Amino acid sequence: MALFDREIDITRNIKIIEWLKSELLTDIANLFKVLVNGVREEVHESVAETLSNIILICYMLGRRLGVSYNSIEIKINNKIKLGIIENHDVEKYYGDLTELAKHLNSSRMQNKV
């Protein structure tokens, strides 16, 4: 019976992974559709909603593929640090990576309190 349960669990996991992949593609397509018209005030909420869905799906997909949330966040932080060190264009012209690092650090500090 345990073998049967394990096969069901593997099948269920594969189905969830495929569903998450399709949701990710759907949200990326939706983002592109919204951006075709340009980012205006009235679509700002739609862009934020779609981007948050994409981030959430990526975390869940990583987990289903055996990557921990912590591992994903470490990789994100490392990429931010590298972009700052290498003075990536978004950092050089806009300071986006520094701002993101500050935001993530302040969010973590608030969660510890």
Phi and psi in degrees as GROMACS dihedral restraints (atoms count N, CA, C in turn):
[ dihedral_restraints ]
;  ai    aj    ak    al  type     phi  dphi    fc
    3     4     5     6     1   -63.2    20    10
    4     5     6     7     1   -37.2    20    10
    6     7     8     9     1   -63.7    20    10
    7     8     9    10     1   -41.8    20    10
    9    10    11    12     1   -62.6    20    10
   10    11    12    13     1   -44.0    20    10
   12    13    14    15     1   -62.9    20    10
   13    14    15    16     1   -39.9    20    10
   15    16    17    18     1   -65.2    20    10
   16    17    18    19     1   -41.3    20    10
   18    19    20    21     1   -63.6    20    10
   19    20    21    22     1   -39.2    20    10
   21    22    23    24     1   -64.5    20    10
   22    23    24    25     1   -42.3    20    10
   24    25    26    27     1   -63.5    20    10
   25    26    27    28     1   -42.6    20    10
   27    28    29    30     1   -64.0    20    10
   28    29    30    31     1   -44.5    20    10
   30    31    32    33     1   -62.3    20    10
   31    32    33    34     1   -43.9    20    10
   33    34    35    36     1   -62.1    20    10
   34    35    36    37     1   -42.3    20    10
   36    37    38    39     1   -62.3    20    10
   37    38    39    40     1   -42.9    20    10
   39    40    41    42     1   -62.3    20    10
   40    41    42    43     1   -43.1    20    10
   42    43    44    45     1   -62.7    20    10
   43    44    45    46     1   -41.1    20    10
   45    46    47    48     1   -64.8    20    10
   46    47    48    49     1   -43.1    20    10
   48    49    50    51     1   -60.1    20    10
   49    50    51    52     1   -46.1    20    10
   51    52    53    54     1   -63.4    20    10
   52    53    54    55     1   -39.6    20    10
   54    55    56    57     1   -64.5    20    10
   55    56    57    58     1   -44.2    20    10
   57    58    59    60     1   -62.3    20    10
   58    59    60    61     1   -40.5    20    10
   60    61    62    63     1   -61.3    20    10
   61    62    63    64     1   -42.8    20    10
   63    64    65    66     1   -68.7    20    10
   64    65    66    67     1   -37.2    20    10
   66    67    68    69     1   -63.7    20    10
   67    68    69    70     1   -40.0    20    10
   69    70    71    72     1   -62.0    20    10
   70    71    72    73     1   -47.0    20    10
   72    73    74    75     1   -63.4    20    10
   73    74    75    76     1   -39.2    20    10
   75    76    77    78     1   -62.9    20    10
   76    77    78    79     1   -45.2    20    10
   78    79    80    81     1   -67.7    20    10
   79    80    81    82     1   -36.3    20    10
   81    82    83    84     1   -64.8    20    10
   82    83    84    85     1   -42.8    20    10
   84    85    86    87     1   -61.9    20    10
   85    86    87    88     1   -41.6    20    10
   87    88    89    90     1   -62.9    20    10
   88    89    90    91     1   -39.7    20    10
   90    91    92    93     1   -61.6    20    10
   91    92    93    94     1   -44.7    20    10
   93    94    95    96     1   -61.5    20    10
   94    95    96    97     1   -40.4    20    10
   96    97    98    99     1   -61.3    20    10
   97    98    99   100     1   -44.6    20    10
   99   100   101   102     1   -65.1    20    10
  100   101   102   103     1   -40.3    20    10
  102   103   104   105     1   -73.2    20    10
  103   104   105   106     1   -19.6    20    10
  105   106   107   108     1   -57.4    20    10
  106   107   108   109     1   -36.4    20    10
  108   109   110   111     1   -86.6    20    10
  109   110   111   112     1    -0.1    20    10
  111   112   113   114     1    85.8    20    10
  112   113   114   115     1   152.4    20    10
  114   115   116   117     1   -84.5    20    10
  115   116   117   118     1   108.9    20    10
  117   118   119   120     1  -117.9    20    10
  118   119   120   121     1   169.6    20    10
  120   121   122   123     1   -56.0    20    10
  121   122   123   124     1   -40.6    20    10
  123   124   125   126     1   -71.8    20    10
  124   125   126   127     1   -19.1    20    10
  126   127   128   129     1  -102.3    20    10
  127   128   129   130     1    -0.8    20    10
  129   130   131   132     1   -55.9    20    10
  130   131   132   133     1   -44.5    20    10
  132   133   134   135     1   -64.4    20    10
  133   134   135   136     1   -39.5    20    10
  135   136   137   138     1   -65.5    20    10
  136   137   138   139     1   -40.7    20    10
  138   139   140   141     1   -64.5    20    10
  139   140   141   142     1   -45.6    20    10
  141   142   143   144     1   -61.8    20    10
  142   143   144   145     1   -42.7    20    10
  144   145   146   147     1   -62.2    20    10
  145   146   147   148     1   -46.0    20    10
  147   148   149   150     1   -66.9    20    10
  148   149   150   151     1   -43.4    20    10
  150   151   152   153     1   -64.1    20    10
  151   152   153   154     1   -39.5    20    10
  153   154   155   156     1   -65.6    20    10
  154   155   156   157     1   -36.9    20    10
  156   157   158   159     1   -62.0    20    10
  157   158   159   160     1   -44.2    20    10
  159   160   161   162     1   -60.8    20    10
  160   161   162   163     1   -45.1    20    10
  162   163   164   165     1   -63.8    20    10
  163   164   165   166     1   -46.2    20    10
  165   166   167   168     1   -60.0    20    10
  166   167   168   169     1   -45.5    20    10
  168   169   170   171     1   -62.3    20    10
  169   170   171   172     1   -40.9    20    10
  171   172   173   174     1   -61.9    20    10
  172   173   174   175     1   -41.7    20    10
  174   175   176   177     1   -62.2    20    10
  175   176   177   178     1   -46.8    20    10
  177   178   179   180     1   -66.3    20    10
  178   179   180   181     1   -40.1    20    10
  180   181   182   183     1   -62.8    20    10
  181   182   183   184     1   -43.8    20    10
  183   184   185   186     1   -57.4    20    10
  184   185   186   187     1   -44.8    20    10
  186   187   188   189     1   -61.9    20    10
  187   188   189   190     1   -44.3    20    10
  189   190   191   192     1   -64.2    20    10
  190   191   192   193     1   -26.6    20    10
  192   193   194   195     1   -91.3    20    10
  193   194   195   196     1     4.6    20    10
  195   196   197   198     1    92.1    20    10
  196   197   198   199     1    13.7    20    10
  198   199   200   201     1  -102.7    20    10
  199   200   201   202     1   125.7    20    10
  201   202   203   204     1   -73.5    20    10
  202   203   204   205     1   156.0    20    10
  204   205   206   207     1   -58.6    20    10
  205   206   207   208     1   -41.1    20    10
  207   208   209   210     1   -61.7    20    10
  208   209   210   211     1   -41.4    20    10
  210   211   212   213     1   -62.6    20    10
  211   212   213   214     1   -41.6    20    10
  213   214   215   216     1   -62.1    20    10
  214   215   216   217     1   -45.2    20    10
  216   217   218   219     1   -66.4    20    10
  217   218   219   220     1   -36.0    20    10
  219   220   221   222     1   -63.2    20    10
  220   221   222   223     1   -43.3    20    10
  222   223   224   225     1   -62.6    20    10
  223   224   225   226     1   -41.5    20    10
  225   226   227   228     1   -60.7    20    10
  226   227   228   229     1   -48.7    20    10
  228   229   230   231     1   -60.5    20    10
  229   230   231   232     1   -40.5    20    10
  231   232   233   234     1   -63.8    20    10
  232   233   234   235     1   -39.6    20    10
  234   235   236   237     1   -67.1    20    10
  235   236   237   238     1   -37.6    20    10
  237   238   239   240     1   -63.4    20    10
  238   239   240   241     1   -48.4    20    10
  240   241   242   243     1   -60.5    20    10
  241   242   243   244     1   -43.3    20    10
  243   244   245   246     1   -63.9    20    10
  244   245   246   247     1   -42.9    20    10
  246   247   248   249     1   -61.5    20    10
  247   248   249   250     1   -37.6    20    10
  249   250   251   252     1   -67.6    20    10
  250   251   252   253     1   -46.1    20    10
  252   253   254   255     1   -62.4    20    10
  253   254   255   256     1   -44.2    20    10
  255   256   257   258     1   -81.1    20    10
  256   257   258   259     1    -1.3    20    10
  258   259   260   261     1    54.1    20    10
  259   260   261   262     1    52.7    20    10
  261   262   263   264     1   -52.6    20    10
  262   263   264   265     1   151.8    20    10
  264   265   266   267     1   -54.3    20    10
  265   266   267   268     1   -41.1    20    10
  267   268   269   270     1   -66.4    20    10
  268   269   270   271     1   -25.6    20    10
  270   271   272   273     1   -81.7    20    10
  271   272   273   274     1   -45.8    20    10
  273   274   275   276     1   -61.5    20    10
  274   275   276   277     1   -44.1    20    10
  276   277   278   279     1   -91.5    20    10
  277   278   279   280     1   -27.9    20    10
  279   280   281   282     1  -126.5    20    10
  280   281   282   283     1   -17.3    20    10
  282   283   284   285     1    71.1    20    10
  283   284   285   286     1    22.8    20    10
  285   286   287   288     1   -62.5    20    10
  286   287   288   289     1   -39.8    20    10
  288   289   290   291     1   -68.4    20    10
  289   290   291   292     1   -39.1    20    10
  291   292   293   294     1   -63.4    20    10
  292   293   294   295     1   -43.7    20    10
  294   295   296   297     1   -63.0    20    10
  295   296   297   298     1   -41.1    20    10
  297   298   299   300     1   -64.8    20    10
  298   299   300   301     1   -43.0    20    10
  300   301   302   303     1   -60.0    20    10
  301   302   303   304     1   -44.5    20    10
  303   304   305   306     1   -61.8    20    10
  304   305   306   307     1   -43.7    20    10
  306   307   308   309     1   -61.8    20    10
  307   308   309   310     1   -48.0    20    10
  309   310   311   312     1   -63.8    20    10
  310   311   312   313     1   -40.2    20    10
  312   313   314   315     1   -66.4    20    10
  313   314   315   316     1   -41.1    20    10
  315   316   317   318     1   -69.2    20    10
  316   317   318   319     1   -34.5    20    10
  318   319   320   321     1   -64.9    20    10
  319   320   321   322     1   -40.2    20    10
  321   322   323   324     1   -67.6    20    10
  322   323   324   325     1   -39.2    20    10
  324   325   326   327     1   -65.0    20    10
  325   326   327   328     1   -38.8    20    10
  327   328   329   330     1   -66.8    20    10
  328   329   330   331     1   -35.7    20    10
  330   331   332   333     1   -70.5    20    10
  331   332   333   334     1   -26.6    20    10
  333   334   335   336     1   -76.8    20    10
  334   335   336   337     1   -23.9    20    10
